[in-house]
Amino acid sequence: MLTLQGLNRNWGRFSLKNINLCLGEKEYFVLLGPCGAGKTLLLETICGLWKADKGKISVNGKDITHFPPEGRRFGLIYQEPSLFPHLTIEENIFYGIKVKKIKIDREKEEVIEFIKQILNLEELIKLNNPNILSGGQKQIVSVARALFSFPEVLLLDEPFHSLDYKLQSYLTKILKEINQRLKLTVIHVTHNLEEAEVFSSKTGFISGGELLKIGSFPEVKIFLKNFYGI
């Protein structure tokens, strides 16, 4: 369970203001909002890239507000994949396991095999060089790398933004399966209402650094119509 209580983060003239959110295990939360609403800043504050000025972040009842990023079990995937060009595809995929010195037990071995199969990683690994991959293939490697840090919470910053429709549909199906199989709590940022409708067990809308509405997708859709006067 991920809980945000009165979270604030100042960023010059912009700030996150009193963000409150509670997400359970396997909950898929889709966060909607216009450009400059604070979506990415919120994700980066949750995972510890920026310190909260006020408020509390906790996972399963444990206060992690002041933990460094490496002390938090979060996976963060941006809209533009960023792989290490000097590493092979396999080294990129298993980077988190090596750096965090994660011990692989039987349960984790099963997770690794599940992810390798569902993402068809063996075929990608054979290509060896990450610099020859397409944008979609790079994003698949990014997803695998995040999952192989064995996160409790997965944070997605418009992961389908630059992908074609076919690949979006493919990754949509896969992420839903991963969410349920690994019992991950997910926060998925997007502008796309169709993505929100397909994915979300809970939906939110942020504007001007304030989380203005949380509810089911139909509830948030009605709120948006009123908010924008449509």
Buried (B, 14 or more C-beta within 10 A) or exposed (E): BBBBBEBBBBEEEBBBBBBEBBBEEBBBBBBBBEEEBBBBBBBBBBBBBBEBEBBBBBBEEEEBBEBEEEEBBBBBBBBEBEBEEEBBBBBBBBBBBEEEEBEEEEEBEEBBEBBBEBBEBEEBBEBEEBEEBEEBBBBBBBBBBBBBBBBBBBBBBBBBBBBEEEBBEBBBEBBBEBBEBBEBBBBBBBBBBEBBBBBBBBBBBBBBBBBBBBBEBEEBBEBBEEEEEE
